[in-house]
Amino acid sequence: MATQVIATHAVITGGRKGIEAMAAERNLSLLAQQQRARRGPTPEVFFVKRFDNSRLVKAADPERVKEMRSFACAMALLLTLVMVYGWQHFSSIEYGYRVESEKQLVQQLEEQNRQLRLTEAQLASPERIDRIARQYGLQAPAPGQVVRPDASSMDPNAPVMAKMTPVAPVR
């Protein structure tokens, strides 16, 4: 019903501006009613009351002081225990990560060592060395061409390895 009255009044007053003005008046009246309801039947009056606490003295309570000290010591001890536990826990986790990273490093080094041994075996293959020697034009030694230093030969005409005896320095 109220919408019909507002719509009829809006048509009479001339459109949109009339509706907005009417809504603003309605809102103001509702706000005034709410404020009156909050305040109650009497107006609000504030009185200033000054407090003077300068003469008050705090009474010492030795029992309470003793309780507070023991509580503070217990809490400090508890905090210390919790901190030590946390430090040990996180240190063990950190050491676990270090152990795992060292294990991975050992595995990598073992794999690299295996690869290097395989490469060494391939490079030291007699067939490969012979093939490369033939590419450079080298041939197998003829009989009697190789002289072994440890072989003792009775033949006086046999070739002899040169020997050098070190000379003591002159002072």
C-alpha positions as a Markdown table, in Angstrom:
| # | Residue | x | y | z |
|---|---|---|---|---|
| 1 | Met | 0.0 | 0.0 | 0.0 |
| 2 | Ala | 2.8 | 2.4 | 0.8 |
| 3 | Thr | 4.3 | 1.7 | -2.6 |
| 4 | Gln | 1.1 | 2.7 | -4.2 |
| 5 | Val | 1.0 | 6.0 | -2.3 |
| 6 | Ile | 4.6 | 6.7 | -3.2 |
| 7 | Ala | 4.1 | 5.8 | -6.8 |
| 8 | Thr | 0.9 | 8.0 | -6.9 |
| 9 | His | 2.7 | 10.9 | -5.2 |
| 10 | Ala | 5.6 | 10.5 | -7.6 |
| 11 | Val | 3.3 | 10.7 | -10.6 |
| 12 | Ile | 1.6 | 13.8 | -9.1 |
| 13 | Thr | 4.8 | 15.6 | -8.1 |
| 14 | Gly | 6.5 | 15.0 | -11.4 |
| 15 | Gly | 8.8 | 11.9 | -11.6 |
| 16 | Arg | 12.0 | 10.7 | -10.2 |
| 17 | Lys | 13.1 | 13.8 | -8.3 |
| 18 | Gly | 10.0 | 13.7 | -6.2 |
| 19 | Ile | 10.6 | 10.0 | -5.3 |
| 20 | Glu | 14.2 | 10.7 | -4.2 |
| 21 | Ala | 13.1 | 13.7 | -2.1 |
| 22 | Met | 10.4 | 11.7 | -0.5 |
| 23 | Ala | 12.8 | 8.8 | 0.3 |
| 24 | Ala | 15.3 | 11.2 | 1.8 |
| 25 | Glu | 12.6 | 12.6 | 4.1 |
| 26 | Arg | 11.4 | 9.2 | 5.1 |
| 27 | Asn | 15.0 | 8.1 | 5.9 |
| 28 | Leu | 15.6 | 11.2 | 8.1 |
| 29 | Ser | 12.4 | 10.6 | 10.1 |
| 30 | Leu | 13.4 | 6.9 | 10.6 |
| 31 | Leu | 16.8 | 8.0 | 11.8 |
| 32 | Ala | 15.4 | 10.4 | 14.3 |
| 33 | Gln | 13.0 | 7.8 | 15.6 |
| 34 | Gln | 15.9 | 5.3 | 16.1 |
| 35 | Gln | 18.0 | 7.9 | 17.9 |
| 36 | Arg | 15.1 | 8.7 | 20.3 |
| 37 | Ala | 14.6 | 5.0 | 21.0 |
| 38 | Arg | 18.3 | 4.5 | 21.8 |
| 39 | Arg | 18.4 | 7.5 | 24.2 |
| 40 | Gly | 15.4 | 6.5 | 26.3 |
| 41 | Pro | 13.0 | 8.9 | 27.9 |
| 42 | Thr | 15.7 | 11.1 | 29.6 |
| 43 | Pro | 18.3 | 13.2 | 27.9 |
| 44 | Glu | 21.9 | 12.2 | 28.2 |
| 45 | Val | 23.9 | 14.3 | 30.6 |
| 46 | Phe | 27.6 | 13.7 | 31.2 |
| 47 | Phe | 29.3 | 14.7 | 34.5 |
| 48 | Val | 33.1 | 15.0 | 34.9 |
| 49 | Lys | 34.3 | 13.2 | 38.0 |
| 50 | Arg | 38.0 | 13.6 | 38.9 |
| 51 | Phe | 39.8 | 10.7 | 40.6 |
| 52 | Asp | 42.8 | 11.3 | 42.7 |
| 53 | Asn | 44.8 | 8.1 | 43.1 |
| 54 | Ser | 48.0 | 9.8 | 44.3 |
| 55 | Arg | 47.4 | 8.8 | 47.9 |
| 56 | Leu | 46.9 | 5.2 | 47.2 |
| 57 | Val | 49.8 | 2.9 | 48.0 |
| 58 | Lys | 50.2 | -0.6 | 46.7 |
| 59 | Ala | 50.6 | -3.0 | 49.6 |
| 60 | Ala | 53.4 | -5.5 | 49.2 |
| 61 | Asp | 52.3 | -9.1 | 49.2 |
| 62 | Pro | 55.4 | -11.4 | 49.7 |
| 63 | Glu | 53.3 | -14.5 | 49.1 |
| 64 | Arg | 52.2 | -13.3 | 45.7 |
| 65 | Val | 55.7 | -12.3 | 44.8 |
| 66 | Lys | 57.0 | -15.7 | 45.8 |
| 67 | Glu | 54.3 | -17.4 | 43.7 |
| 68 | Met | 55.0 | -15.2 | 40.7 |
| 69 | Arg | 58.8 | -15.9 | 40.9 |
| 70 | Ser | 58.3 | -19.6 | 41.1 |
| 71 | Phe | 55.8 | -19.5 | 38.2 |
| 72 | Ala | 58.3 | -17.4 | 36.1 |
| 73 | Cys | 61.1 | -19.9 | 36.9 |
| 74 | Ala | 58.9 | -22.8 | 35.9 |
| 75 | Met | 57.8 | -21.2 | 32.7 |
| 76 | Ala | 61.5 | -20.3 | 31.9 |
| 77 | Leu | 62.5 | -23.9 | 32.5 |
| 78 | Leu | 59.6 | -25.2 | 30.3 |
| 79 | Leu | 60.5 | -22.7 | 27.6 |
| 80 | Thr | 64.2 | -23.8 | 27.8 |
| 81 | Leu | 63.2 | -27.5 | 27.5 |
| 82 | Val | 60.9 | -26.8 | 24.5 |
| 83 | Met | 63.7 | -24.8 | 22.8 |
| 84 | Val | 66.3 | -27.6 | 23.4 |
| 85 | Tyr | 63.9 | -30.2 | 22.1 |
| 86 | Gly | 63.1 | -28.1 | 19.0 |
| 87 | Trp | 66.8 | -27.5 | 18.4 |
| 88 | Gln | 67.6 | -31.2 | 18.6 |
| 89 | His | 64.6 | -32.1 | 16.4 |
| 90 | Phe | 65.6 | -29.6 | 13.7 |
| 91 | Ser | 69.2 | -30.5 | 13.9 |
| 92 | Ser | 68.3 | -34.2 | 13.4 |
| 93 | Ile | 66.3 | -33.3 | 10.3 |
| 94 | Glu | 69.1 | -31.2 | 9.0 |
| 95 | Tyr | 71.6 | -34.0 | 9.5 |
| 96 | Gly | 69.2 | -36.4 | 7.8 |
| 97 | Tyr | 69.2 | -34.1 | 4.7 |
| 98 | Arg | 73.0 | -33.9 | 4.8 |
| 99 | Val | 73.3 | -37.7 | 5.0 |
| 100 | Glu | 71.0 | -38.1 | 2.0 |
| 101 | Ser | 72.9 | -35.5 | 0.0 |
| 102 | Glu | 76.2 | -37.2 | 0.8 |
| 103 | Lys | 74.7 | -40.6 | -0.2 |
| 104 | Gln | 73.7 | -39.1 | -3.5 |
| 105 | Leu | 77.2 | -37.6 | -4.0 |
| 106 | Val | 78.7 | -41.0 | -3.3 |
| 107 | Gln | 76.5 | -42.6 | -5.8 |
| 108 | Gln | 77.4 | -40.0 | -8.4 |
| 109 | Leu | 81.1 | -40.5 | -7.7 |
| 110 | Glu | 80.8 | -44.3 | -7.9 |
| 111 | Glu | 79.0 | -43.9 | -11.3 |
| 112 | Gln | 81.7 | -41.5 | -12.5 |
| 113 | Asn | 84.4 | -43.9 | -11.3 |
| 114 | Arg | 82.7 | -46.7 | -13.2 |
| 115 | Gln | 82.5 | -44.6 | -16.3 |
| 116 | Leu | 86.2 | -43.7 | -16.0 |
| 117 | Arg | 87.3 | -47.3 | -15.5 |
| 118 | Leu | 85.3 | -48.3 | -18.6 |
| 119 | Thr | 86.9 | -45.5 | -20.6 |
| 120 | Glu | 90.4 | -46.5 | -19.3 |
| 121 | Ala | 89.7 | -50.1 | -20.3 |
| 122 | Gln | 88.6 | -49.0 | -23.8 |
| 123 | Leu | 91.7 | -46.7 | -24.2 |
| 124 | Ala | 94.2 | -49.4 | -22.9 |
| 125 | Ser | 92.8 | -52.1 | -25.3 |
| 126 | Pro | 95.8 | -53.7 | -27.1 |
| 127 | Glu | 93.8 | -53.9 | -30.3 |
| 128 | Arg | 93.1 | -50.2 | -30.2 |
| 129 | Ile | 96.8 | -49.4 | -29.5 |
| 130 | Asp | 97.9 | -51.6 | -32.3 |
| 131 | Arg | 95.4 | -50.0 | -34.7 |
| 132 | Ile | 96.6 | -46.5 | -33.8 |
| 133 | Ala | 100.3 | -47.5 | -34.1 |
| 134 | Arg | 99.7 | -48.9 | -37.6 |
| 135 | Gln | 97.9 | -45.6 | -38.6 |
| 136 | Tyr | 101.1 | -43.7 | -37.6 |
| 137 | Gly | 103.2 | -46.1 | -39.6 |
| 138 | Leu | 104.7 | -48.1 | -36.7 |
| 139 | Gln | 105.4 | -51.8 | -37.0 |
| 140 | Ala | 106.0 | -54.7 | -34.7 |
| 141 | Pro | 109.7 | -54.9 | -33.5 |
| 142 | Ala | 111.9 | -57.3 | -35.3 |
| 143 | Pro | 113.5 | -60.2 | -33.3 |
| 144 | Gly | 116.5 | -59.0 | -31.4 |
| 145 | Gln | 115.5 | -55.3 | -31.6 |
| 146 | Val | 114.0 | -55.3 | -28.1 |
| 147 | Val | 116.5 | -55.2 | -25.2 |
| 148 | Arg | 115.2 | -56.0 | -21.8 |
| 149 | Pro | 117.2 | -54.4 | -18.9 |
| 150 | Asp | 116.6 | -57.2 | -16.5 |
| 151 | Ala | 117.7 | -60.0 | -18.9 |
| 152 | Ser | 121.2 | -61.2 | -18.2 |
| 153 | Ser | 122.8 | -62.3 | -21.4 |
| 154 | Met | 125.9 | -64.4 | -21.7 |
| 155 | Asp | 126.6 | -63.2 | -25.2 |
| 156 | Pro | 129.4 | -60.6 | -25.1 |
| 157 | Asn | 128.2 | -59.2 | -28.5 |
| 158 | Ala | 124.7 | -58.6 | -27.2 |
| 159 | Pro | 123.6 | -55.0 | -26.9 |
| 160 | Val | 123.9 | -53.4 | -23.5 |
| 161 | Met | 121.9 | -50.7 | -21.9 |
| 162 | Ala | 123.8 | -47.5 | -21.1 |
| 163 | Lys | 124.4 | -47.0 | -17.5 |
| 164 | Met | 125.1 | -43.8 | -15.6 |
| 165 | Thr | 126.6 | -43.6 | -12.2 |
| 166 | Pro | 125.8 | -40.4 | -10.4 |
| 167 | Val | 128.8 | -38.2 | -9.4 |
| 168 | Ala | 128.9 | -36.7 | -5.9 |
| 169 | Pro | 128.8 | -32.9 | -6.0 |
| 170 | Val | 132.2 | -31.2 | -5.4 |
| 171 | Arg | 132.4 | -28.8 | -2.5 |
